[in-house]
Amino acid sequence: MGMNETLKAISDPVRRDILAQLREGKRSAGEIAEKFNLTQATVSYHLAKLRAADLITEQKYKNYIYYEINTSVFEEVLSWIYALGGKKR
């Protein structure tokens, strides 16, 4: 996924809050939704945006889907940001 999609995905405060939850460990969509005053459909929308940007992964277990943060994408973003502060004239 491209840098633009990644930055666009993390520009939304709800998606950043979801990522903060996932930093603490795997969560189901229901567990994520409990923390917000949003419908399940709205949470699913935000999860789809995060998946499309490759910021989270999902694993199916029985009747549930568990989401987990994909730290490798954040490492790429940080490398890019640090490179911006490179050589000065």
KEBAVEX-430545 format. One record per residue (C-alpha): residue in three letters; x, y, z. Coordinates in Angstrom, 2 decimals, m for minus. Layout:
<sites>
<site code="ALA" px="X" py="Y" pz="Z"/>
...
</sites>
This chain:
<sites>
<site code="MET" px="0.00" py="0.00" pz="0.00"/>
<site code="GLY" px="1.22" py="3.49" pz="m0.73"/>
<site code="MET" px="2.27" py="6.18" pz="1.67"/>
<site code="ASN" px="m0.70" py="8.39" pz="0.71"/>
<site code="GLU" px="m3.22" py="5.69" pz="1.67"/>
<site code="THR" px="m1.42" py="5.04" pz="4.93"/>
<site code="LEU" px="m1.32" py="8.69" pz="5.94"/>
<site code="LYS" px="m4.94" py="9.19" pz="4.91"/>
<site code="ALA" px="m5.99" py="6.18" pz="7.01"/>
<site code="ILE" px="m4.25" py="7.47" pz="10.14"/>
<site code="SER" px="m5.55" py="11.01" pz="9.66"/>
<site code="ASP" px="m8.91" py="10.03" pz="11.16"/>
<site code="PRO" px="m9.09" py="10.25" pz="14.99"/>
<site code="VAL" px="m11.35" py="7.18" pz="15.30"/>
<site code="ARG" px="m8.90" py="5.07" pz="13.32"/>
<site code="ARG" px="m6.03" py="6.33" pz="15.46"/>
<site code="ASP" px="m8.01" py="5.32" pz="18.56"/>
<site code="ILE" px="m8.61" py="1.88" pz="17.06"/>
<site code="LEU" px="m4.87" py="1.52" pz="16.41"/>
<site code="ALA" px="m4.15" py="2.55" pz="20.00"/>
<site code="GLN" px="m6.47" py="m0.21" pz="21.23"/>
<site code="LEU" px="m4.81" py="m2.75" pz="18.97"/>
<site code="ARG" px="m1.40" py="m1.72" pz="20.26"/>
<site code="GLU" px="m2.45" py="m3.44" pz="23.49"/>
<site code="GLY" px="m3.29" py="m6.70" pz="21.69"/>
<site code="LYS" px="m5.73" py="m8.49" pz="19.42"/>
<site code="ARG" px="m9.36" py="m7.41" pz="19.53"/>
<site code="SER" px="m12.56" py="m8.53" pz="17.84"/>
<site code="ALA" px="m14.71" py="m5.95" pz="16.06"/>
<site code="GLY" px="m17.20" py="m6.18" pz="18.93"/>
<site code="GLU" px="m14.52" py="m5.48" pz="21.52"/>
<site code="ILE" px="m13.35" py="m2.49" pz="19.49"/>
<site code="ALA" px="m16.89" py="m1.17" pz="19.05"/>
<site code="GLU" px="m17.53" py="m1.31" pz="22.82"/>
<site code="LYS" px="m15.05" py="1.52" pz="23.32"/>
<site code="PHE" px="m16.86" py="3.91" pz="20.97"/>
<site code="ASN" px="m20.29" py="5.44" pz="20.72"/>
<site code="LEU" px="m20.54" py="4.22" pz="17.12"/>
<site code="THR" px="m22.57" py="1.62" pz="15.29"/>
<site code="GLN" px="m21.01" py="m1.71" pz="14.41"/>
<site code="ALA" px="m21.27" py="m0.71" pz="10.73"/>
<site code="THR" px="m19.25" py="2.46" pz="11.33"/>
<site code="VAL" px="m16.55" py="0.54" pz="13.19"/>
<site code="SER" px="m16.46" py="m2.01" pz="10.36"/>
<site code="TYR" px="m16.00" py="0.86" pz="7.89"/>
<site code="HIS" px="m13.01" py="2.17" pz="9.83"/>
<site code="LEU" px="m11.54" py="m1.33" pz="10.13"/>
<site code="ALA" px="m11.87" py="m1.77" pz="6.36"/>
<site code="LYS" px="m9.97" py="1.49" pz="5.79"/>
<site code="LEU" px="m7.20" py="0.36" pz="8.13"/>
<site code="ARG" px="m7.03" py="m3.05" pz="6.41"/>
<site code="ALA" px="m6.90" py="m1.42" pz="2.97"/>
<site code="ALA" px="m3.92" py="0.65" pz="4.14"/>
<site code="ASP" px="m2.34" py="m2.57" pz="5.49"/>
<site code="LEU" px="m2.18" py="m1.06" pz="8.97"/>
<site code="ILE" px="m4.00" py="m4.00" pz="10.55"/>
<site code="THR" px="m4.30" py="m7.70" pz="9.87"/>
<site code="GLU" px="m7.18" py="m10.01" pz="10.61"/>
<site code="GLN" px="m7.44" py="m13.61" pz="11.72"/>
<site code="LYS" px="m10.62" py="m15.64" pz="11.70"/>
<site code="TYR" px="m11.23" py="m17.91" pz="14.66"/>
<site code="LYS" px="m14.55" py="m19.76" pz="14.82"/>
<site code="ASN" px="m17.27" py="m17.11" pz="14.44"/>
<site code="TYR" px="m15.02" py="m14.14" pz="15.20"/>
<site code="ILE" px="m12.51" py="m12.04" pz="13.35"/>
<site code="TYR" px="m9.64" py="m10.69" pz="15.41"/>
<site code="TYR" px="m7.68" py="m7.64" pz="14.38"/>
<site code="GLU" px="m4.04" py="m6.92" pz="15.11"/>
<site code="ILE" px="m1.79" py="m3.97" pz="14.36"/>
<site code="ASN" px="0.74" py="m4.36" pz="11.54"/>
<site code="THR" px="3.85" py="m2.68" pz="12.93"/>
<site code="SER" px="5.95" py="m3.11" pz="9.78"/>
<site code="VAL" px="3.92" py="m0.43" pz="7.99"/>
<site code="PHE" px="4.56" py="2.00" pz="10.83"/>
<site code="GLU" px="8.28" py="1.29" pz="10.61"/>
<site code="GLU" px="8.17" py="2.26" pz="6.92"/>
<site code="VAL" px="6.27" py="5.47" pz="7.71"/>
<site code="LEU" px="8.74" py="6.41" pz="10.46"/>
<site code="SER" px="11.70" py="5.76" pz="8.16"/>
<site code="TRP" px="10.14" py="8.05" pz="5.57"/>
<site code="ILE" px="9.47" py="10.78" pz="8.15"/>
<site code="TYR" px="13.01" py="10.55" pz="9.53"/>
<site code="ALA" px="14.38" py="10.80" pz="5.99"/>
<site code="LEU" px="12.56" py="14.10" pz="5.56"/>
<site code="GLY" px="14.71" py="15.55" pz="8.30"/>
<site code="GLY" px="17.87" py="14.46" pz="6.46"/>
<site code="LYS" px="20.65" py="16.69" pz="5.19"/>
<site code="LYS" px="20.25" py="20.42" pz="5.62"/>
<site code="ARG" px="22.00" py="23.02" pz="3.51"/>
</sites>
